[in-house]
């Protein structure tokens, strides 16, 4: 029987991913723009977190106020 070796996945450091995790999304003042996020999903996490924490779109990620952050991403 032959055994096959599977290479482990390679992870690339991307500082934008750290900034955009829910734990590091700062909701105290406008700090982020849509361009700061890797994806719409990352922006949505920050948007939802700040909505829950401070009660409004502190980063202005949802200009049309439909609940979807950074729709153009």
C-alpha positions in Angstrom: 0.0 0.0 0.0 1.3 3.4 -0.9 0.9 6.3 1.5 0.2 9.7 0.1 1.6 12.8 1.8 -0.6 15.9 2.0 1.0 19.2 2.4 -0.2 21.4 5.2 -1.9 24.6 4.2 0.2 27.7 4.0 -1.2 30.8 5.9 -0.2 34.2 4.8 -0.1 37.1 7.3 -2.5 39.9 6.3 -2.7 42.7 8.8 -6.1 43.8 7.4 -7.6 40.5 8.7 -6.5 41.3 12.2 -8.0 44.8 12.1 -11.3 43.5 10.8 -12.0 40.8 13.4 -14.9 41.6 15.7 -12.5 41.7 18.7 -10.4 44.5 17.2 -13.1 46.6 15.5 -13.1 49.8 17.5 -16.5 51.4 17.8 -15.6 54.5 19.8 -15.0 56.8 16.8 -15.0 56.7 12.9 -11.9 54.8 12.1 -12.7 52.6 9.1 -13.8 53.0 5.5 -15.0 50.2 3.2 -11.5 50.1 1.6 -10.1 49.0 4.9 -11.9 45.7 4.7 -10.8 42.6 2.8 -14.4 41.7 2.0 -18.0 42.8 2.5 -18.4 40.1 5.1 -15.6 41.5 7.2 -17.1 45.0 7.0 -20.5 43.5 8.0 -19.0 42.0 11.1 -17.6 45.4 12.2 -20.9 47.1 11.3 -23.0 44.6 13.2 -20.7 44.8 16.2 -20.8 48.6 16.4 -24.6 48.6 15.9 -24.9 46.3 18.9 -22.3 48.2 21.0 -23.1 51.9 20.3 -26.4 51.8 18.5 -25.5 53.4 15.2 -23.2 53.2 12.1 -20.2 54.9 13.6 -18.0 54.2 10.6 -20.7 55.1 8.0 -20.3 51.8 6.3 -24.0 51.7 5.3 -24.8 55.1 3.6 -28.2 54.0 2.3 -29.1 52.6 5.7 -30.4 49.2 4.5 -28.4 47.2 7.0 -25.8 46.0 4.5 -22.3 47.4 5.0 -20.0 48.2 2.1 -22.3 46.8 -0.6 -20.0 47.9 -3.4 -17.2 45.6 -2.1 
